[in-house]
Amino acid sequence: MNVDVLLGLQWGDEGKGKIVDVLTQEYQVVARFQGGPNAGHTLEFNGIKHVLHTIPSGIFHEGVDNLIGNGVVIDPLVFAAELVKLASVDPNAFPRLLLSRKAHLILPTHRLLDAASESAKGAQKIGSTLKGIGPTYMDKTGRNGLRVGDLELPDFQDRYEALKKKHLEMLRGFEFPFDLDAEEQRWMEAVQHLLELRLVDSDHYISDALRAGKKILAEGAQGTLLDVDFGTYPFVTSSTTTCAGACTGLGVAPNRIGRVLGIFKAYCTRVGSGPFPTELNNETGERMRQVGREFGSTTGRPRRCGWLDLPALKYAVEINGVTELMMMKADVLSGFEQLSVCTHYSYRGELVDRLPYSLEEQWVQPQFIELPGWNQDLTGMNRADQLPQALLDYVAFIEKAVGVPVTLVSVGPDREQTILRV
């Protein structure tokens, strides 16, 4: 038995949470493998919208374990609030939630360092969510971090104080006012909620589950173009958002990876700073934003919107070894008479169809072709043969360009508004 991986192929916000929720019935384990509370996975069913930040998106399915893996960073304050909301919806869900002892903790001082660093950048801000993600991963790679398993050790408080002291010394280098005491007290109270959960050695748990023949779905956060190595650096997140992150974030050998499910929108969006070649700073972009409800589920920030970028999509498919594509928000494009698709870039005077080293505006000019749009309302459709021909042609064009089949088309936010093409 292998581990299937589901991940985003753009700049995040592709709709991964919905698809995990839809597919969970096929699996016995759903496991988050990277990121932290900067993620916002939105699920909608029975007319109710649920936003998950740390908890895996399979949590509402009985009989399915939901593992938060070692590659995830956890803010006990955000997590505790999420647990309260979960209890109000499904109080029987907690036995299905497992937490890796090797997952790192976001301290209150991590959040302060994040905010102070971003503030000091001024106009060069990278668009951080200010959740403390970057400083926590820095401590992880710097071998200074605190992990969930440390909470069970008798000297945890000493370890906490040592790391806090280091952070306070770093904060003296910024002109940034803060009040730590109240936040720290709330954090310590929230930590107790973690100790009430099932703490596991997640690498052993995954190995045992595979030996037992269980089907595992690894759930990615953010998107490929935000990967710390392969994204639009430095406007990236601090973790490995590609398929390789499932190996390091869960303890899965590369030869145990099975299907790789790549999620993408029928257009592109991005939150925060960073290059975005096909961005539409006009009425068309605003129309996409409003119709698609393109506002960050974690921050509420309006998302930047633009046409589909095929060179970027092909790059994401290649870097992840994607075996099948799933297209989201096809319904948002209903009513557009013409659709533009970026097929190439003019990069420093040369026409290319690959992602170049730099996507900065002065080097890259997107080259578009026009395709016919569709006017039909897709939200009530539930079979592939109901989809308008222009949409099927749009899908076929994408499949030919990237060489991977589109096996699912989403026509609305609810789990029922999902059309399989296999």
Stockholm file with secondary structure:
# STOCKHOLM 1.0

chainA/1-422         MNVDVLLGLQWGDEGKGKIVDVLTQEYQVVARFQGGPNAGHTLEFNGIKHVLHTIPSGIFHEGVDNLIGNGVVIDPLVFAAELVKLASVDPNAFPRLLLSRKAHLILPTHRLLDAASESAKGAQKIGSTLKGIGPTYMDKTGRNGLRVGDLELPDFQDRYEALKKKHLEMLRGFEFPFDLDAEEQRWMEAVQHLLELRLVDSDHYISDALRAGKKILAEGAQGTLLDVDFGTYPFVTSSTTTCAGACTGLGVAPNRIGRVLGIFKAYCTRVGSGPFPTELNNETGERMRQVGREFGSTTGRPRRCGWLDLPALKYAVEINGVTELMMMKADVLSGFEQLSVCTHYSYRGELVDRLPYSLEEQWVQPQFIELPGWNQDLTGMNRADQLPQALLDYVAFIEKAVGVPVTLVSVGPDREQTILRV
#=GR chainA/1-422 SS CCEEEEEESSSSCSSHHHHHHHHGGGCSEEEECSBCTTCCEEEEETTEEEEESSSCTTTTSTTCEEEECTTBEECHHHHHHHHHHHHHHCTTCGGGEEEETTSEECCHHHHHHHHHHHHHHGGGCCCCCSSSHHHHHHHHHTTCCCBGGGGGSTTHHHHHHHHHHHHHHHHTTSCCCCCHHHHHHHHHHHHHHHHTSEEECHHHHHHHHHHTTCCEEEECCSCGGGCTTTSSTTSSCSSCCSTHHHHHHHTCCGGGEEEEEEEEESSEEECSSSCCTTBCCSHHHHHHHHHTTCBCTTTCCBCEEECEEHHHHHHHHHHHTCCEEEEECGGGGTTCSEEEEEEEEEETTEEESSCCSCCCTTTEEEEEEEEECCCSCCTTCCSGGGSCHHHHHHHHHHHHHHTSCEEEEECSSSTTSEEECC
#=GC SS_cons         CCEEEEEESSSSCSSHHHHHHHHGGGCSEEEECSBCTTCCEEEEETTEEEEESSSCTTTTSTTCEEEECTTBEECHHHHHHHHHHHHHHCTTCGGGEEEETTSEECCHHHHHHHHHHHHHHGGGCCCCCSSSHHHHHHHHHTTCCCBGGGGGSTTHHHHHHHHHHHHHHHHTTSCCCCCHHHHHHHHHHHHHHHHTSEEECHHHHHHHHHHTTCCEEEECCSCGGGCTTTSSTTSSCSSCCSTHHHHHHHTCCGGGEEEEEEEEESSEEECSSSCCTTBCCSHHHHHHHHHTTCBCTTTCCBCEEECEEHHHHHHHHHHHTCCEEEEECGGGGTTCSEEEEEEEEEETTEEESSCCSCCCTTTEEEEEEEEECCCSCCTTCCSGGGSCHHHHHHHHHHHHHHTSCEEEEECSSSTTSEEECC
//
